Amino acid sequence: MSAYRGLFDYAGVLPPASLPVAEAIDHYQDLKAGADGWLVGPMLVRAGQVDEAPRVAKLGVIADAPLPPGSYAQVEKRCSPGEVATVTAELLGFSTVVYLERAAEAPGSLIEESAEVRTEGVDVRAKLRTGGPAPEAFPGVDTVADVVLRCVAADVPFKATAGLHHPFPIPSDLEGATEHGFVNLLAATRAAVAGEGDLVDCLTETDPDAFDLAAATWRGVGAHLSPEAIRAALASIGSCSIDEPAGYLRDLGVGPVAAW
C-alpha cells in the first residue's frame, strides 16, 4: 500500500472550486478512471445536493442541512463541545463513519469526547480545517501539531481539509497566511504515531531532500512504520482540486507503485 492511496476526498462542489454538481461528478469519474484514480477517495457534496448525485457510488455528505434518507460513505458536521455523543448518534443512521468539526477552532475537547464515544465501537473521527477564505482560517503549525498529537494519543482518526494543495508549505495568495504541505502532514502524523521527532520542525520543512517522498517520511523519523499505521491516524485530506496534488506527486516521481 502507498501512503497516498485514496488519500484525497474530492470536494469540487465546495469553495473555491464551487463546481455545479453535474460537472463535479463528471470530473470525479474522470479522475477515478484515469491515472490519478489511485489517489481518490469519496466524492463530497452538501446535504442539499445529494439528490443530484445518484450515480456516485462512494458519496460523502456535508451535513449542513437535514440529510436525505440514504447510506453514505461518510458524513461530516460541525459540532460544539458537549454534543459529540448526541450528534454522532443522529448521524449513524446515514453512515458508519462520522467526522466532526468544531467551527472556527481547532477540535480541542471534541477529540476527547470522540475518544469516549469510540470506546462504544462507534467510528467517530475529527476534522481539522487547515485553510479558508481569510488568513485567520489558516491555523499555525503549533495548532496543527497539537491536533495531530491529540488525535494520535486519543486514538481518534482525523481528516484535514482546505489549503492542502501543495506537498510542502508555501505562502498563500492571502497576505499573512501560509499553506500547509500535505507531505509534511503525512510525515508529521508518522512522527506522532512513532513518538519521535519534532512535529513543528516537520510541518515547517520545505526542503524536499529532507523527505523520502514515496514514503512521506521526514528525516527517517518512524521509518519502521507501515502506511496502514499512518493512514489509520490520518484518514484523508479533503480537496476541491485533486489535479493539483496529483500533479505535484507526478512531478516528484511518486506514483501508484510507491510503498513503504
Buried (B, 14 or more C-beta within 10 A) or exposed (E): EBBBBBBBBBBBBBEEBEBEBEEBBEBBBEBBEEEBBBBBBBBBBBBBBBEBBEEBEBBBBBBEEEBEEEEBBBBBBBBEEEBBBEBBEBBBEBBBBBBBBBEEEBBBBBBBBBBBBBEEEBBBBBBBBBBBEEEEBBBBBEBBBBBBBBBBEBEBBBBBBBBBBBBBBBEBEBEEBBBBBBBBBBBBBBBBBBEBBBBBBBBBBEEEEBBBBBBBBBBEBBBEBEBEBBBBBBBBBBBBBBEBBBEBBEEBEBBBEBEB
